[in-house]
């Protein structure tokens, strides 16, 4: 009898094994931007395939683009709840209440680009535990850091230099950049990014917009605001966090967590070079559509940095955060500032 049971058990194991090996986990992804831009294309063409390859097919991504599942302003809640999406892009700027420390990134007017920008953010999330801890408290875990092109000024009227923004009205979603504009003599306004922005240009409500050069191009802002000033040194600080629902992450097997980490590492190796190689073509595309594009000289960027009085703004923000009980504001701001300086001075 014992001899019969053992072969039978072995046969049952063989029958069950293929199903276990072929089991896959499909992760639902949400992104507020349509597929086709530099960032979305990179995630679709590089990161997602790497996840599937590194997990040997155990993990697959079902992507939903263009706000199909969630707007950018609701993305954190959508991923945290996990009802319609397991992973997605979260813009910290749109979740300032839940992610106060992440607002520090936009407090610098000048910063690195390309590979240096990627390296800076990776150091931040590795060396400053407060950032992953803040995400964990918000119910998500970051699996990839995506960034964008440098900042650009799109204007409806000729801009000989940044002094010409005085007395005009400019849109920026960032409270930091609104402060920079105000200190430079412009009138800052805020409005949701999208059709509302386009309509404001059509009605003459806006004279210009501060935005990463690729986003401006994607919305064809150059058709309404064709005078463009740009520089690789102009820091947008706009980070796109590809986060996963904390519960979903916790339930993944360690080998699948490791596969996602390796996939991110693969993506990081080429992300900076992709941005660098596409920077000039992006400016050429603007020019072909009739935009008057000029790259600022280093001295002009230095002047902008001084005019913004960003360090005063940082000090005021820290003071306000402390008053709200955020005891990490001071040490985290100091540490990020050190890493930013080191990044700018690195070769």
C-alpha positions as a Python dict, from the first residue, in 0.01 Angstrom:
ca = {
    (1, 'X'): (0, 0, 0),
    (2, 'X'): (282, 238, 83),
    (3, 'X'): (442, 170, -254),
    (4, 'X'): (121, 277, -428),
    (5, 'X'): (76, 598, -230),
    (6, 'X'): (423, 737, -305),
    (7, 'X'): (401, 717, -686),
    (8, 'X'): (48, 858, -668),
    (9, 'X'): (161, 1154, -458),
    (10, 'X'): (452, 1214, -695),
    (11, 'X'): (220, 1205, -996),
    (12, 'X'): (-14, 1456, -835),
    (13, 'X'): (283, 1685, -767),
    (14, 'X'): (384, 1673, -1131),
    (15, 'X'): (30, 1760, -1237),
    (16, 'X'): (20, 2061, -1006),
    (17, 'X'): (371, 2189, -1082),
    (18, 'X'): (311, 2343, -1427),
    (19, 'X'): (22, 2552, -1295),
    (20, 'X'): (240, 2689, -1014),
    (21, 'X'): (525, 2771, -1250),
    (22, 'X'): (303, 2947, -1505),
    (23, 'X'): (109, 3153, -1248),
    (24, 'X'): (129, 3525, -1319),
    (25, 'X'): (38, 3838, -1127),
    (26, 'X'): (-107, 4121, -1336),
    (27, 'X'): (-50, 4468, -1197),
    (28, 'X'): (-293, 4742, -1302),
    (29, 'X'): (-108, 5065, -1386),
    (30, 'X'): (-250, 5417, -1399),
    (31, 'X'): (-88, 5721, -1562),
    (32, 'X'): (-245, 6063, -1609),
    (33, 'X'): (-47, 6133, -1927),
    (34, 'X'): (-108, 5968, -2265),
    (35, 'X'): (137, 5717, -2402),
    (36, 'X'): (375, 5877, -2649),
    (37, 'X'): (574, 6129, -2448),
    (38, 'X'): (935, 6083, -2342),
    (39, 'X'): (853, 5968, -1988),
    (40, 'X'): (553, 5751, -2071),
    (41, 'X'): (732, 5597, -2366),
    (42, 'X'): (1035, 5515, -2153),
    (43, 'X'): (823, 5346, -1885),
    (44, 'X'): (630, 5149, -2149),
    (45, 'X'): (928, 5052, -2364),
    (46, 'X'): (1199, 5001, -2102),
    (47, 'X'): (1071, 4955, -1748),
    (48, 'X'): (764, 4739, -1808),
    (49, 'X'): (944, 4489, -2035),
    (50, 'X'): (1228, 4473, -1782),
    (51, 'X'): (982, 4386, -1505),
    (52, 'X'): (837, 4101, -1708),
    (53, 'X'): (1179, 3975, -1815),
    (54, 'X'): (1340, 3994, -1471),
    (55, 'X'): (1040, 3819, -1312),
    (56, 'X'): (1052, 3553, -1588),
    (57, 'X'): (695, 3634, -1678),
    (58, 'X'): (555, 3607, -1328),
    (59, 'X'): (469, 3979, -1330),
    (60, 'X'): (279, 4153, -1608),
    (61, 'X'): (162, 4512, -1639),
    (62, 'X'): (-180, 4615, -1767),
    (63, 'X'): (-132, 4983, -1837),
    (64, 'X'): (-402, 5252, -1851),
    (65, 'X'): (-286, 5587, -1991),
    (66, 'X'): (-425, 5937, -2026),
    (67, 'X'): (-613, 5947, -1696),
    (68, 'X'): (-832, 5650, -1784),
    (69, 'X'): (-832, 5528, -1424),
    (70, 'X'): (-732, 5839, -1230),
    (71, 'X'): (-639, 6202, -1266),
    (72, 'X'): (-298, 6320, -1152),
    (73, 'X'): (-456, 6487, -850),
    (74, 'X'): (-625, 6164, -735),
    (75, 'X'): (-345, 5921, -822),
    (76, 'X'): (-210, 5875, -470),
    (77, 'X'): (-553, 5794, -332),
    (78, 'X'): (-627, 5564, -625),
    (79, 'X'): (-312, 5356, -577),
    (80, 'X'): (-340, 5361, -197),
    (81, 'X'): (-696, 5226, -209),
    (82, 'X'): (-601, 4965, -469),
    (83, 'X'): (-956, 4924, -600),
    (84, 'X'): (-885, 5006, -964),
    (85, 'X'): (-504, 5029, -977),
    (86, 'X'): (-211, 4855, -808),
    (87, 'X'): (65, 5083, -934),
    (88, 'X'): (78, 5426, -1089),
    (89, 'X'): (245, 5761, -1128),
    (90, 'X'): (216, 5999, -834),
    (91, 'X'): (328, 6362, -862),
    (92, 'X'): (419, 6478, -507),
    (93, 'X'): (324, 6834, -596),
    (94, 'X'): (-39, 6723, -623),
    (95, 'X'): (-30, 6548, -285),
    (96, 'X'): (131, 6815, -69),
    (97, 'X'): (-81, 6730, 237),
    (98, 'X'): (18, 6363, 240),
    (99, 'X'): (374, 6417, 116),
    (100, 'X'): (499, 6743, 270),
    (101, 'X'): (870, 6655, 266),
    (102, 'X'): (854, 6569, -103),
    (103, 'X'): (770, 6934, -171),
    (104, 'X'): (1133, 7022, -95),
    (105, 'X'): (1245, 6909, -440),
    (106, 'X'): (1089, 7207, -616),
    (107, 'X'): (1240, 7461, -378),
    (108, 'X'): (1560, 7489, -586),
    (109, 'X'): (1567, 7712, -897),
    (110, 'X'): (1883, 7553, -1039),
    (111, 'X'): (1984, 7187, -1046),
    (112, 'X'): (2127, 6892, -1240),
    (113, 'X'): (1984, 6729, -1551),
    (114, 'X'): (2015, 6395, -1726),
    (115, 'X'): (2225, 6131, -1550),
    (116, 'X'): (2310, 6371, -1267),
    (117, 'X'): (1942, 6432, -1201),
    (118, 'X'): (1871, 6059, -1182),
    (119, 'X'): (2170, 6008, -952),
    (120, 'X'): (2055, 6293, -727),
    (121, 'X'): (1707, 6150, -671),
    (122, 'X'): (1842, 5799, -617),
    (123, 'X'): (2075, 5930, -347),
    (124, 'X'): (1790, 6121, -185),
    (125, 'X'): (1566, 5816, -156),
    (126, 'X'): (1854, 5594, -47),
    (127, 'X'): (2027, 5823, 203),
    (128, 'X'): (1729, 6003, 356),
    (129, 'X'): (1492, 5748, 519),
    (130, 'X'): (1227, 6015, 577),
    (131, 'X'): (1121, 6000, 212),
    (132, 'X'): (1037, 5628, 183),
    (133, 'X'): (887, 5653, 533),
    (134, 'X'): (656, 5933, 420),
    (135, 'X'): (541, 5722, 124),
    (136, 'X'): (483, 5422, 349),
    (137, 'X'): (266, 5635, 577),
    (138, 'X'): (69, 5736, 268),
    (139, 'X'): (9, 5367, 189),
    (140, 'X'): (245, 5323, -105),
    (141, 'X'): (602, 5218, -183),
    (142, 'X'): (815, 5372, -456),
    (143, 'X'): (955, 5134, -718),
    (144, 'X'): (1086, 5377, -983),
    (145, 'X'): (1180, 5744, -995),
    (146, 'X'): (1101, 5913, -1325),
    (147, 'X'): (1189, 6272, -1406),
    (148, 'X'): (1147, 6518, -1690),
    (149, 'X'): (1321, 6779, -1898),
    (150, 'X'): (1449, 7108, -1753),
    (151, 'X'): (1228, 7408, -1688),
    (152, 'X'): (1128, 7644, -1968),
    (153, 'X'): (951, 7980, -1988),
    (154, 'X'): (683, 7995, -2259),
    (155, 'X'): (564, 8351, -2328),
    (156, 'X'): (300, 8512, -2548),
    (157, 'X'): (520, 8820, -2591),
    (158, 'X'): (889, 8852, -2680),
    (159, 'X'): (1132, 8771, -2399),
    (160, 'X'): (1475, 8922, -2445),
    (161, 'X'): (1560, 8790, -2101),
    (162, 'X'): (1390, 8687, -1778),
    (163, 'X'): (1364, 9050, -1670),
    (164, 'X'): (1081, 9082, -1922),
    (165, 'X'): (842, 8875, -1711),
    (166, 'X'): (793, 9172, -1478),
    (167, 'X'): (434, 9296, -1473),
    (168, 'X'): (297, 8992, -1659),
    (169, 'X'): (85, 8695, -1548),
    (170, 'X'): (235, 8347, -1532),
    (171, 'X'): (98, 8005, -1448),
    (172, 'X'): (273, 7754, -1224),
    (173, 'X'): (121, 7478, -1014),
    (174, 'X'): (410, 7487, -767),
    (175, 'X'): (383, 7721, -470),
    (176, 'X'): (762, 7746, -480),
    (177, 'X'): (764, 7864, -840),
    (178, 'X'): (479, 8101, -772),
    (179, 'X'): (701, 8258, -508),
    (180, 'X'): (993, 8273, -752),
    (181, 'X'): (774, 8449, -1008),
    (182, 'X'): (645, 8693, -750),
    (183, 'X'): (998, 8777, -636),
    (184, 'X'): (1093, 8834, -1001),
    (185, 'X'): (811, 9088, -1042),
    (186, 'X'): (551, 8873, -1219),
    (187, 'X'): (198, 8788, -1108),
    (188, 'X'): (167, 8413, -1045),
    (189, 'X'): (-158, 8221, -1087),
    (190, 'X'): (-247, 7857, -1040),
    (191, 'X'): (-485, 7639, -1237),
    (192, 'X'): (-512, 7270, -1315),
    (193, 'X'): (-287, 7148, -1594),
    (194, 'X'): (-471, 7058, -1912),
    (195, 'X'): (-747, 7215, -2123),
    (196, 'X'): (-796, 7491, -1864),
    (197, 'X'): (-440, 7610, -1928),
    (198, 'X'): (-491, 7617, -2303),
    (199, 'X'): (-816, 7811, -2265),
    (200, 'X'): (-646, 8067, -2038),
    (201, 'X'): (-397, 8142, -2315),
    (202, 'X'): (-673, 8173, -2572),
    (203, 'X'): (-861, 8425, -2358),
    (204, 'X'): (-549, 8626, -2273),
    (205, 'X'): (-568, 8543, -1903),
    (206, 'X'): (-211, 8414, -1915),
    (207, 'X'): (103, 8581, -2051),
    (208, 'X'): (326, 8283, -1988),
    (209, 'X'): (386, 7953, -1818),
    (210, 'X'): (674, 7794, -1627),
    (211, 'X'): (682, 7424, -1713),
    (212, 'X'): (916, 7149, -1823),
    (213, 'X'): (988, 7198, -2190),
    (214, 'X'): (843, 6861, -2299),
    (215, 'X'): (509, 6915, -2123),
    (216, 'X'): (480, 7255, -2286),
    (217, 'X'): (542, 7094, -2624),
    (218, 'X'): (290, 6814, -2558),
    (219, 'X'): (14, 7071, -2494),
    (220, 'X'): (132, 7274, -2795),
    (221, 'X'): (175, 7579, -2572),
    (222, 'X'): (426, 7707, -2830),
    (223, 'X'): (133, 7777, -3063),
    (224, 'X'): (-2, 8036, -2817),
    (225, 'X'): (319, 8129, -2633),
    (226, 'X'): (593, 8101, -2897),
    (227, 'X'): (873, 8285, -2716),
    (228, 'X'): (1069, 8027, -2517),
    (229, 'X'): (1363, 8064, -2280),
    (230, 'X'): (1524, 7743, -2159),
    (231, 'X'): (1839, 7604, -2000),
    (232, 'X'): (1957, 7264, -1884),
    (233, 'X'): (2050, 7436, -1558),
    (234, 'X'): (1692, 7548, -1488),
    (235, 'X'): (1568, 7300, -1229),
    (236, 'X'): (1207, 7193, -1243),
    (237, 'X'): (1233, 6945, -955),
    (238, 'X'): (930, 6767, -1096),
    (239, 'X'): (963, 6404, -993),
    (240, 'X'): (722, 6134, -1108),
    (241, 'X'): (709, 5853, -853),
    (242, 'X'): (601, 5516, -986),
    (243, 'X'): (451, 5377, -668),
    (244, 'X'): (281, 5051, -572),
    (245, 'X'): (3, 4986, -327),
    (246, 'X'): (173, 4894, 3),
    (247, 'X'): (-41, 4582, 59),
    (248, 'X'): (18, 4458, -295),
    (249, 'X'): (393, 4509, -250),
    (250, 'X'): (396, 4327, 83),
    (251, 'X'): (215, 4030, -66),
    (252, 'X'): (463, 3986, -352),
    (253, 'X'): (715, 3704, -320),
    (254, 'X'): (1065, 3825, -242),
    (255, 'X'): (1186, 3706, -582),
    (256, 'X'): (928, 3932, -749),
    (257, 'X'): (1025, 4230, -534),
    (258, 'X'): (1386, 4168, -633),
    (259, 'X'): (1283, 4145, -999),
    (260, 'X'): (1116, 4489, -982),
    (261, 'X'): (1424, 4635, -813),
    (262, 'X'): (1648, 4493, -1086),
    (263, 'X'): (1414, 4627, -1355),
    (264, 'X'): (1437, 4974, -1200),
    (265, 'X'): (1817, 4945, -1201),
    (266, 'X'): (1809, 4861, -1572),
    (267, 'X'): (1588, 5162, -1641),
    (268, 'X'): (1811, 5398, -1443),
    (269, 'X'): (2114, 5304, -1653),
    (270, 'X'): (1964, 5461, -1964),
    (271, 'X'): (1709, 5714, -1835),
    (272, 'X'): (1954, 6004, -1810),
    (273, 'X'): (2112, 5944, -2149),
    (274, 'X'): (1767, 5921, -2310),
    (275, 'X'): (1678, 6264, -2170),
    (276, 'X'): (2012, 6412, -2277),
    (277, 'X'): (1989, 6272, -2630),
    (278, 'X'): (1634, 6399, -2675),
    (279, 'X'): (1690, 6747, -2533),
    (280, 'X'): (1816, 6916, -2852),
    (281, 'X'): (1563, 6736, -3075),
    (282, 'X'): (1291, 6864, -2842),
    (283, 'X'): (1411, 7222, -2891),
    (284, 'X'): (1435, 7166, -3267),
    (285, 'X'): (1075, 7039, -3268),
    (286, 'X'): (965, 7360, -3098),
    (287, 'X'): (1151, 7569, -3356),
    (288, 'X'): (996, 7375, -3645),
    (289, 'X'): (654, 7471, -3509),
    (290, 'X'): (746, 7838, -3515),
    (291, 'X'): (872, 7890, -3161),
    (292, 'X'): (1151, 8136, -3094),
    (293, 'X'): (1373, 7930, -2863),
    (294, 'X'): (1679, 8067, -2688),
    (295, 'X'): (1901, 7889, -2438),
    (296, 'X'): (1998, 8111, -2146),
    (297, 'X'): (2361, 8181, -2070),
    (298, 'X'): (2503, 8062, -1740),
    (299, 'X'): (2519, 8421, -1610),
    (300, 'X'): (2147, 8463, -1678),
    (301, 'X'): (2065, 8145, -1487),
    (302, 'X'): (2280, 8265, -1198),
    (303, 'X'): (2089, 8593, -1196),
    (304, 'X'): (1757, 8405, -1191),
    (305, 'X'): (1880, 8199, -897),
    (306, 'X'): (1955, 8520, -707),
    (307, 'X'): (1629, 8692, -800),
    (308, 'X'): (1414, 8403, -677),
    (309, 'X'): (1546, 8439, -319),
    (310, 'X'): (1485, 8066, -289),
    (311, 'X'): (1676, 8025, 37),
    (312, 'X'): (1446, 8277, 207),
    (313, 'X'): (1151, 8080, 73),
    (314, 'X'): (1298, 7756, 205),
    (315, 'X'): (1351, 7908, 549),
    (316, 'X'): (992, 8032, 559),
    (317, 'X'): (859, 7692, 453),
    (318, 'X'): (1062, 7515, 721),
    (319, 'X'): (926, 7756, 981),
    (320, 'X'): (568, 7685, 872),
    (321, 'X'): (625, 7309, 875),
    (322, 'X'): (770, 7323, 1226),
    (323, 'X'): (465, 7516, 1341),
    (324, 'X'): (253, 7228, 1211),
    (325, 'X'): (460, 6978, 1405),
    (326, 'X'): (677, 6850, 1120),
    (327, 'X'): (1002, 6808, 1312),
    (328, 'X'): (1179, 6653, 1012),
    (329, 'X'): (1153, 6964, 796),
    (330, 'X'): (1482, 7117, 914),
    (331, 'X'): (1712, 6811, 896),
    (332, 'X'): (1563, 6689, 568),
    (333, 'X'): (1589, 7030, 401),
    (334, 'X'): (1951, 7053, 515),
    (335, 'X'): (2037, 6706, 386),
    (336, 'X'): (1867, 6760, 49),
    (337, 'X'): (2053, 7092, 13),
    (338, 'X'): (2385, 6917, 75),
    (339, 'X'): (2308, 6649, -183),
    (340, 'X'): (2201, 6914, -433),
    (341, 'X'): (2527, 7106, -387),
    (342, 'X'): (2731, 6788, -425),
    (343, 'X'): (2536, 6697, -738),
    (344, 'X'): (2596, 7036, -897),
    (345, 'X'): (2967, 7022, -816),
    (346, 'X'): (3019, 6667, -939),
    (347, 'X'): (3174, 6596, -1277),
}
